[in-house]
Amino acid sequence: MVIDDMRKNHLGFREAERKYEIDHHTLALWERIYLEQGREALLYERRGNPKTLRKTGLTLQQKKDLLSENQQLRMENEFLKKLNALALQEKRQNKKCK
């Protein structure tokens, strides 16, 4: 949307940076991707190491499933850490009361 607006309304980088509150590097990256690969290329997730994902031979659905599982495990890990901290706190309070 930002790059489309820049091209349609002939906005420069500084004008677009102010209008959308985006830093210059991000804007330049988006424009490069737009020009080299087209508008649709901006819709794909680019974080992570693409070389690693390509070598695995996983399908897009398998990658999504793994990312979802990873997120679920992170949430479970956070929950267990908090539960452990609460149990430790309760144990310390019980020692003080005795």
C-alpha positions in Angstrom: 0.0 0.0 0.0 2.8 2.4 0.9 4.8 1.7 -2.3 1.6 2.0 -4.4 0.9 5.3 -2.8 4.4 6.5 -3.4 4.2 5.6 -7.1 0.7 6.8 -7.6 1.2 10.2 -5.9 4.8 10.7 -6.8 6.0 10.8 -3.2 9.6 10.8 -2.4 11.2 8.7 0.4 11.1 11.6 2.9 7.5 12.4 2.2 6.5 8.7 2.6 8.6 8.4 5.7 6.8 11.3 7.4 3.4 10.2 6.1 3.6 6.6 7.2 6.2 6.9 10.0 8.5 4.3 8.4 12.3 4.4 8.5 14.2 4.9 5.3 15.8 1.4 5.2 12.5 -0.4 5.4 11.0 1.8 2.7 14.0 1.2 0.5 13.8 -2.5 1.0 10.1 -2.6 0.2 10.6 -0.6 -3.0 13.4 -2.9 -4.1 11.3 -5.9 -3.5 8.4 -4.3 -5.3 10.5 -3.4 -8.3 12.4 -6.7 -8.6 9.6 -9.2 -7.7 6.3 -7.3 -8.0 3.6 -6.3 -5.6 2.7 -9.8 -4.5 6.2 -10.5 -3.2 5.6 -8.0 -0.4 2.9 -10.3 1.0 5.3 -13.1 1.9 7.0 -13.4 5.3 10.7 -12.6 5.0 12.0 -13.1 8.5 14.2 -16.0 9.3 16.8 -17.7 7.3 15.4 -18.5 3.8 18.4 -20.7 3.0 17.6 -23.0 5.9 14.0 -23.3 4.9 14.8 -24.0 1.3 17.2 -26.9 2.2 14.6 -28.7 4.2 12.3 -29.4 1.3 9.3 -28.7 3.4 6.0 -27.6 1.8 4.6 -24.2 2.7 1.9 -25.9 4.9 4.5 -27.9 6.8 6.5 -24.7 7.4 3.3 -23.0 8.7 2.6 -26.0 10.9 6.1 -25.9 12.4 5.9 -22.2 13.0 2.5 -22.7 14.7 3.9 -25.5 16.9 6.9 -23.5 17.8 4.7 -20.6 18.9 2.6 -23.0 20.9 5.6 -24.4 22.6 7.0 -21.0 23.4 3.6 -20.1 25.1 3.7 -23.3 27.1 7.3 -22.6 28.1 6.3 -19.1 29.3 3.4 -20.5 31.3 5.5 -23.2 33.0 8.1 -20.5 33.9 5.5 -18.4 35.5 3.9 -21.4 37.3 7.3 -22.4 38.6 8.0 -18.8 39.9 4.6 -18.8 41.7 5.3 -22.2 43.3 8.7 -21.0 44.4 7.2 -17.8 45.8 4.6 -19.8 47.7 7.2 -22.2 49.1 9.3 -19.2 50.4 6.2 -17.7 52.0 5.4 -21.0 53.7 9.0 -21.2 55.1 8.6 -17.7 56.5 5.4 -18.5 58.3 6.9 -21.6 60.1 
